[in-house]
C-alpha cells in the first residue's frame, strides 16, 4: 500500500495533514499516538469508510476511492468502491457480528454474498479460519453465547476469510476486559508470523514493540516519527514522542 499526501477534513478541522506512508508486503505497521491524532481516521480512509479530500491511496497497484476525469477528482461508484474495499479487511473496536447468526454463518456470509463462493467451499474456508483462531468448537454458537474475546476472534476470522491484501486493526482490544486481551493479541501475532500484511492502531505498547516491523507515531494529523520498534521506543527523537512513551503503559 502507498499513501501519498493524504488530507482529510471534518468541516473546518483538518484531521489528516499530508500523510505519506508505504506498507510493503508482510509488513506489520503499528500506529500509536494520543486520542485525536488521526489514527482511526487514517484506517477508515484506507478502508474507504471515510472520504478524503486530497491525496492518493494505492493498494496492490490499484488506486482506490477516486478517479480523475476532465481534470477533476470524482468519488467512484458504490460498486467500484465495494470492489476497492474488498482489497482490505478491517476489524473494529466493537465486534459488529450479526447477533442472529452463528459464528460459522457470520464468517461465511461475506464469502457467499460478496465473493459468490459455493456453500461447501465457504463453510470449509470459514471452518479453517475459525480453527486458526481457536474457535472451531464454537462454530454453532451465537455471539451472545461467546465472550468478548471470542467475538473479536470471530470478527478477525470473518475479515481474513475474505482473503484481503491488507488487514486493518483498529484498537481491537479496547472493548475487552483485561484478561481477554491476550487471546486476541496472540491471534494477531500468529497472523504476523504467517507474513500477513497489517496496519494496526493500538494502545498496547508492548504488543506494538513485539509484533511490528515498523511503528508510526502520529501527532496532530501527521506522522511525526517512525522507525523500527526498538529505535522508536528506546531512542525517541522528538520531545512529544518521549512524553507519550513516558505517559503510556510501556
ChimeraX attribute file (.defattr): number of C-alpha atoms within 10 A of each C-alpha:
attribute: neighborCount
match mode: 1-to-1
recipient: residues
	/A:1	19
	/A:2	16
	/A:3	18
	/A:4	15
	/A:5	14
	/A:6	20
	/A:7	21
	/A:8	23
	/A:9	14
	/A:10	10
	/A:11	7
	/A:12	6
	/A:13	8
	/A:14	15
	/A:15	20
	/A:16	27
	/A:17	17
	/A:18	18
	/A:19	19
	/A:20	15
	/A:21	15
	/A:22	14
	/A:23	17
	/A:24	15
	/A:25	14
	/A:26	17
	/A:27	18
	/A:28	26
	/A:29	26
	/A:30	26
	/A:31	26
	/A:32	26
	/A:33	24
	/A:34	15
	/A:35	12
	/A:36	13
	/A:37	19
	/A:38	24
	/A:39	28
	/A:40	19
	/A:41	20
	/A:42	23
	/A:43	20
	/A:44	17
	/A:45	18
	/A:46	28
	/A:47	24
	/A:48	19
	/A:49	14
	/A:50	14
	/A:51	17
	/A:52	23
	/A:53	14
	/A:54	15
	/A:55	15
	/A:56	20
	/A:57	23
	/A:58	16
	/A:59	20
	/A:60	13
	/A:61	9
	/A:62	12
	/A:63	15
	/A:64	22
	/A:65	27
	/A:66	19
	/A:67	13
	/A:68	10
	/A:69	8
	/A:70	6
	/A:71	7
	/A:72	7
	/A:73	12
	/A:74	12
	/A:75	14
	/A:76	15
	/A:77	11
	/A:78	10
	/A:79	9
	/A:80	14
	/A:81	17
	/A:82	15
	/A:83	14
	/A:84	20
	/A:85	19
	/A:86	19
	/A:87	19
	/A:88	21
	/A:89	21
	/A:90	25
	/A:91	22
	/A:92	19
	/A:93	14
	/A:94	17
	/A:95	19
	/A:96	13
	/A:97	19
	/A:98	14
	/A:99	12
	/A:100	11
	/A:101	15
	/A:102	20
	/A:103	31
	/A:104	26
	/A:105	21
	/A:106	23
	/A:107	29
	/A:108	25
	/A:109	20
	/A:110	17
	/A:111	23
	/A:112	16
	/A:113	10
	/A:114	12
	/A:115	12
	/A:116	11
	/A:117	16
	/A:118	11
	/A:119	13
	/A:120	10
	/A:121	13
	/A:122	23
	/A:123	18
	/A:124	13
	/A:125	22
	/A:126	28
	/A:127	22
	/A:128	16
	/A:129	22
	/A:130	25
	/A:131	15
	/A:132	15
	/A:133	22
	/A:134	16
	/A:135	21
	/A:136	17
	/A:137	10
	/A:138	18
	/A:139	18
	/A:140	14
	/A:141	15
	/A:142	19
	/A:143	23
	/A:144	13
	/A:145	14
	/A:146	14
	/A:147	13
	/A:148	20
	/A:149	23
	/A:150	21
	/A:151	22
	/A:152	29
	/A:153	27
	/A:154	30
	/A:155	24
	/A:156	27
	/A:157	29
	/A:158	28
	/A:159	21
	/A:160	23
	/A:161	21
	/A:162	21
	/A:163	14
	/A:164	17
	/A:165	18
	/A:166	26
	/A:167	21
	/A:168	24
	/A:169	21
	/A:170	22
	/A:171	19
	/A:172	26
	/A:173	24
	/A:174	15
	/A:175	16
	/A:176	17
	/A:177	11
	/A:178	10
	/A:179	8
	/A:180	16
	/A:181	18
	/A:182	14
	/A:183	16
	/A:184	20
	/A:185	18
	/A:186	14
	/A:187	17
	/A:188	20
	/A:189	16
	/A:190	14
	/A:191	18
	/A:192	18
	/A:193	12
	/A:194	10
	/A:195	12
	/A:196	20
	/A:197	20
	/A:198	27
	/A:199	24
	/A:200	25
	/A:201	24
	/A:202	20
	/A:203	22
	/A:204	18
	/A:205	17
	/A:206	12
	/A:207	17
	/A:208	24
	/A:209	19
	/A:210	11
	/A:211	20
	/A:212	23
	/A:213	18
	/A:214	21
	/A:215	27
	/A:216	25
	/A:217	21
	/A:218	23
	/A:219	20
	/A:220	17
	/A:221	21
	/A:222	20
	/A:223	22
	/A:224	16
	/A:225	16
	/A:226	20
	/A:227	16
	/A:228	14
	/A:229	22
	/A:230	15
	/A:231	14
	/A:232	21
	/A:233	21
	/A:234	10
	/A:235	11
	/A:236	18
	/A:237	14
	/A:238	11
	/A:239	9
	/A:240	15
	/A:241	22
	/A:242	15
	/A:243	11
	/A:244	16
	/A:245	18
	/A:246	11
	/A:247	9
	/A:248	12
	/A:249	10
	/A:250	14
